[in-house]
Amino acid sequence: MDWLFALMILGGGCFLLQKVSLPLKEFMWPRSQKWFWRFNVWGWGIFLIGLIPIVIYMSLLHDWIAASLELGGAPAMWMGFQSARKKDLHGKASPFADRFARVCIVVGIATSIYLLGTIATLAQFWELVMVSGYLIGTRELGKHKVVGYFWFYVMFLGCGSLMNIQHQWLMSWQQVASAIVTAPGLLMKFRQVQNAKRR
């Protein structure tokens, strides 16, 4: 049980740090391109590192479906990481990873719907919401699109609600913390998009 708790803290901590990188990089965009890309690389790198303990944690709980769905976000994370390394704002640095990420989105959501069957319980509904937000949001953020932030908030809502139903209070509050630290990044990115439209 101690190992499980340590894996949960390590993976959850890395995921939270990735959310911290979002407002930092958006803040740096008009001020320092060098630091914008550094925070991008750091954020995607820590996201990939955090995925490992999360997948191990779920595998040790024999929750193979959840572990597979989490792993389904890896291609989009890798695309984001490669785009950051190559200073590519459009997510074209790794076309294979982008195509693979699209496949993972379709397969992940379709698998969730198939396994859930009909949405009979509130927990099943929130699980589908969480999976959709995670897979789509990760890919869209890897392409530096503002819509990726909105999908991440869909994920926060779904995951936080699901964890609350399952009485996993620590994981539930982690989603609240993630939503709070991500908010400045969303607002700054949205402002950047609006300013670009006015030009």
C-alpha positions in Angstrom: 0.0 0.0 0.0 2.9 2.4 0.7 4.3 1.8 -2.8 0.9 2.5 -4.3 0.6 5.7 -2.4 4.1 6.7 -3.4 3.4 6.0 -7.1 0.1 8.0 -6.9 1.9 11.0 -5.3 4.8 10.8 -7.8 2.6 10.6 -10.8 0.0 13.1 -9.6 2.8 15.5 -8.6 4.3 15.3 -12.1 0.9 15.9 -13.7 0.4 18.9 -11.4 3.8 20.3 -12.2 2.9 20.1 -15.9 -0.2 22.2 -15.2 2.1 24.7 -13.5 4.2 25.0 -16.7 1.2 26.1 -18.7 0.7 29.6 -17.2 4.5 30.0 -17.1 4.9 29.4 -20.8 2.0 31.6 -21.7 3.4 34.4 -19.5 6.7 34.1 -21.3 5.3 34.0 -24.9 5.4 37.8 -25.5 8.4 38.4 -23.3 11.0 35.7 -23.9 10.8 33.1 -26.7 13.7 31.3 -25.1 11.9 30.8 -21.8 8.6 30.1 -23.6 10.2 27.1 -25.3 12.1 26.0 -22.2 8.9 25.8 -20.1 7.2 24.0 -23.0 10.0 21.3 -23.1 10.0 21.1 -19.3 6.2 20.8 -19.1 5.8 18.0 -21.7 8.9 16.2 -20.3 7.5 16.1 -16.8 4.1 15.0 -18.2 5.7 12.0 -19.9 7.7 11.1 -16.7 4.6 11.3 -14.6 2.8 9.0 -17.0 5.1 6.1 -15.9 4.1 5.9 -12.2 0.5 6.5 -13.0 0.4 3.5 -15.5 2.3 1.3 -13.0 -0.1 2.4 -10.2 -3.2 1.4 -12.2 -1.6 -1.8 -13.4 -0.8 -2.8 -9.8 -4.5 -2.3 -9.0 -5.2 -4.5 -12.0 -7.1 -1.7 -13.6 -5.9 -2.5 -17.1 -8.4 -0.5 -18.9 -7.6 2.7 -17.0 -3.8 2.0 -17.5 -4.3 1.5 -21.2 -6.4 4.7 -21.5 -3.7 6.7 -19.6 -1.1 5.2 -21.9 -3.2 6.4 -24.9 -2.2 9.9 -24.1 1.5 9.1 -24.6 1.6 9.8 -28.4 0.1 13.3 -27.9 2.5 14.0 -25.1 5.4 12.9 -27.3 4.1 15.1 -30.1 4.0 18.1 -27.7 7.5 17.3 -26.4 9.0 17.1 -29.9 7.2 20.3 -31.1 8.6 22.1 -28.0 12.1 20.8 -28.7 11.9 21.9 -32.4 10.1 25.2 -31.6 7.1 24.2 -33.7 3.9 26.1 -32.8 1.7 23.9 -35.0 2.5 20.4 -33.7 3.9 19.3 -37.0 7.3 18.2 -35.7 6.2 14.6 -35.2 3.5 13.7 -37.8 3.5 10.0 -36.9 2.9 10.8 -33.2 0.1 13.2 -34.3 -1.6 10.5 -36.4 -1.1 8.0 -33.6 -2.6 10.4 -31.1 -5.7 10.8 -33.3 -6.1 7.0 -33.5 -5.7 6.8 -29.7 -8.5 9.4 -29.2 -10.9 7.4 -31.4 -10.0 4.0 -29.9 -9.9 5.3 -26.3 -13.4 7.0 -26.4 -14.9 4.1 -28.5 -13.4 1.6 -26.0 -14.9 3.5 -23.1 -18.3 3.6 -24.7 -18.1 -0.1 -25.5 -17.1 -1.1 -22.0 -19.6 1.1 -20.3 -22.4 0.0 -22.6 -25.2 2.3 -21.7 -24.4 5.2 -19.3 -26.3 3.7 -16.4 -24.5 5.4 -13.5 -23.1 8.8 -12.7 -19.6 7.3 -12.3 -19.8 5.9 -15.9 -20.8 9.3 -17.2 -17.9 11.0 -15.5 -15.4 8.3 -16.6 -16.4 9.0 -20.3 -16.1 12.8 -19.7 -12.6 12.3 -18.1 -11.3 10.1 -20.9 -12.6 12.5 -23.7 -11.1 15.5 -22.0 -7.7 13.8 -21.3 -7.1 12.4 -24.8 -8.5 15.3 -26.8 -7.0 18.0 -24.5 -3.5 16.5 -24.5 -3.4 16.5 -28.4 -4.8 20.0 -28.8 -2.4 21.5 -26.2 0.4 19.7 -28.0 -0.6 21.8 -31.0 -0.7 25.0 -28.8 -4.4 25.4 -29.4 -6.5 27.3 -26.8 -9.3 24.7 -27.1 -6.9 22.2 -25.5 -7.3 24.2 -22.2 -11.1 23.8 -22.4 -10.8 20.1 -22.9 -8.4 19.9 -19.9 -11.1 21.5 -17.8 -13.5 18.9 -19.1 -11.0 16.3 -17.8 -10.6 18.1 -14.5 -14.4 18.0 -14.0 -14.7 14.4 -15.0 -11.8 13.1 -13.0 -12.5 15.1 -9.9 -16.2 14.1 -9.9 -15.3 10.4 -10.5 -12.6 10.4 -7.7 -15.1 12.1 -5.4 -17.7 9.3 -6.1 -15.0 6.7 -5.4 -14.0 8.5 -2.2 -10.4 9.1 -3.4 -10.3 12.5 -1.8 -6.6 13.2 -2.5 -7.0 12.6 -6.3 -10.2 14.6 -6.3 -8.5 17.6 -4.7 -5.5 17.3 -7.0 -8.0 18.0 -9.9 -9.1 21.1 -8.1 -5.5 22.2 -7.6 -4.8 21.5 -11.3 -7.8 23.6 -12.4 -6.6 26.5 -10.2 -3.0 26.6 -11.5 -4.1 26.1 -15.1 -6.5 29.0 -15.0 -4.0 31.8 -15.6 -2.6 29.9 -18.6 -6.0 29.6 -20.1 -6.8 33.3 -19.6 -3.4 34.4 -21.1 -3.8 32.1 -24.1 -7.3 33.2 -24.7 -6.2 36.9 -24.6 -3.3 36.1 -27.1 -5.8 34.5 -29.5 -8.2 37.5 -29.2 -5.4 40.0 -29.8 -4.2 38.0 -32.8 -7.7 38.2 -34.4 -7.8 42.0 -34.0 -4.6 42.5 -36.0 
